[in-house]
Amino acid sequence: MLRNISLQDFVIIQTLSLDLDAGLTVITGETGAGKSIIIDALGLLLGERADSSVVREGCEHTEISGCFDLTPSARAWLEAQQLPVTEPCVIRRLVSRNGRSRAFLNGHSITVQNLSALGETLVDIHSQHAHQALLRVDAQRQLLDGMTKPNPVLQEVTEAYTHWKQLRNELKQLGGYGKDRQAQLTLLRYQVEELEALELTETSLETLEAEHSRLAHANQLLESGQIALTALEGEQGTAALSSLSLALRELSNMQAHDAKLAPIVDMLDAALIQGQEAAHELQHYLDHLELDPQRLDWLEQRLAQLQDTARKHQVRIEALPALLVQLREQLLGLEQYEERAARLETELKQSLKAYRAAAAQLSQQRQQMAHTLALAITDKMQPLGMPGGRLVIEVQAQPEAPPAAVGTDEVLFLVSANPGQSPKPLHKVASGGELSRISLAIAVITAQGSEVATLVFDEVDVGIGGGVAEIVGQKLAALGTQRQVLCITHLPQVAACGQQHLRVRKQAQADRTLTDLVRLNQSERVEEIARMLGGIEITAQTLAHAREMLGRH
């Protein structure tokens, strides 16, 4: 159960530390005072999504912490996740102005996903809009399935669906069913033949591009080569080789007088030899350099063809050889997997058959649970201002419907609010107050079968009043003998049933508004109940009525 919750700079709460006891704790206050802020903080503490709006104006971050006694299921979950098991369990959540949040469990960092999973074992929150969610078909199905926890039959259906979907996806990757696969084979064979006709390899592509570059620049190559040859072997006195020869000759004559010139002479000699060889090779290159416009035109057409092919396949030209290898592998794989695909189709049929069998078993379980749950809800509805009303849960089996992770049934809640009326879908006949009462009946039933130690009800009594409200209070108080129950209410009949009473107050201080929460003693409870009963002026009669209500509980 929740022992303490502390808030720092949360929305319009500056500082709050609240100790909580077992039993039924009621939280009341004026409309707009911020009663639901406490529930919002608890939800955030237990893993709900955070954003910067929860940080009090002018502050850098908000901090929420809670101290819990561990339930057996919470302890088992912590052990399974290899997280520290400590009594009491302390959870902290920090949310900064930029919207980032951090969570800690007993001083150790924990992910929000894990925090949310742990929170489901600690606290069960029934929001004030739960009765609206009850109108959704998927919520009605989830409610029915949730009556069996754990639900191995539902788990088997989910696993069978996952296996069927995996086989179906694998078959699609192989080319799908026979007709689709044949179409893909035809396309792959055409693409491979088209690329093979190009007779293209990485080496041949490089050769093509090099030859094209040479022929496209042949005139420039010839002109520049001739200039270079002239510079090497041109007129006496200006040619590089002539100058090297002259320098070598002069220094060779002088080295007899100074041995230090010998290394220089050797270098000049080597340079002259290299220059002569370079001039010879350059002359040979120029003699064989040809201008071939026809060959150049063919190369340009060839490269244009490659460019068109590459554009069609949405790759670069240099990637075409690799693409051919890839397409060959796909073609080979598809041809080899004809047998594999046929086997997959057989496995898929068997998987679908197994799924249908599991779904049929789930449908049968739902049929049985629907009758039990409908009777239980009807029984709880009777004293909640709906005498003679009844709830019917229809499970419409659809054995040939497309597979889904939750089975193929349609679950529909039908209600008859008055004796003699045939049951109709909730969204067609139930008023807001009736929905609220049905939702409350469901909450009481599900809470009785839950291991969660703390139950939170956020204005689930909306739309009711009078004697029905007192009955709701009594039922919540009865739940409080087994669990810790927190209830935000605007009804004095419910508030009078609480073992602990908290009042939310909103106060204006200078240029800001703050909310605080105070525990009420007996006399303060009388005043608060009287406020909830009375109008603008609290009379002695109203106070007497409040004392009478508290005295009955």
PyMOL commands that set and color helices and strands:
alter all, ss='L'
color gray80, all
select helices_A, chain A and resi 35-45+52-54+72-80+112-122+130-133+137-145+152-173+178-197+202-216+218-233+240-254+259-288+293-312+317-336+338-381+426-429+432-448+466-480+492-495+522-533+540-551
alter helices_A, ss='H'
color red, helices_A
select strands_A, chain A and resi 2-10+13-19+24-29+61-68+89-96+101-105+108-109+123-126+390-396+410-416+424-425+454-458+484-488+500-509+512-519
alter strands_A, ss='S'
color yellow, strands_A
deselect
rebuild
show_as cartoon
